[in-house]
Amino acid sequence: MGSALNAIEVPKATGRLTVPDPTRLPQPATTGPDIVRMAEAYRQARPSSAAGKDVPELMVFVSFSLPKATLQQIVGQAEKSGAVLVLRGLHGNSLTRMGEEIARLVGDRKVTAIIHPPAFKQFKVHQVPALVLARSGQAAKIGEDGCAPGSSFIRVDGDVTQDYALDLIERQAPAWADVARRYAARLSGARP
């Protein structure tokens, strides 16, 4: 900052400050991040095989109002199954506080948690926890009511384990049985 102030000339006669010559101002030692390069790297890092396809996704809709033991069990199973935790909004109306709460909940485990209020309407989630299996390509086709087509997802509501919910789906929804079986295999540690 001192060098920027030194670039200002003070005429001796008037004692007033004059506008500094921008070419004489100190230049930053480094440039900022190359956002274009970062965006390109992100675009290339996305799996191209999943782009535009109907890849099944496993999500567990949760809230910090759930008992801690329930949340810990959900996070532990989500790490094994690859399920994404979906939250409706900010805890305490603060993004910082929400980030801290998620960090405390997830810890060192490899779990993805997102804040996505529209997903609650999209998959007709009215209570948590709720496990949702969705075919991403179809589920992205939102109707006028804000909901995904019923055939594009299946949901199990209630405080049950992912094992139980996936077993229930496998037994009661033949169209989803293979997908449920694959996620259940991940949970048990078996190779799908």
Helices and strands as residue ranges (DSSP letters): H 2-6, G 22-24, H 35-45, E 56-62, H 68-81, E 84-87, G 91-93, H 95-106, E 112-115, H 117-122, E 130-135, H 136-139, G 150-152, E 153-157, H 162-172, G 174-176, H 177-188
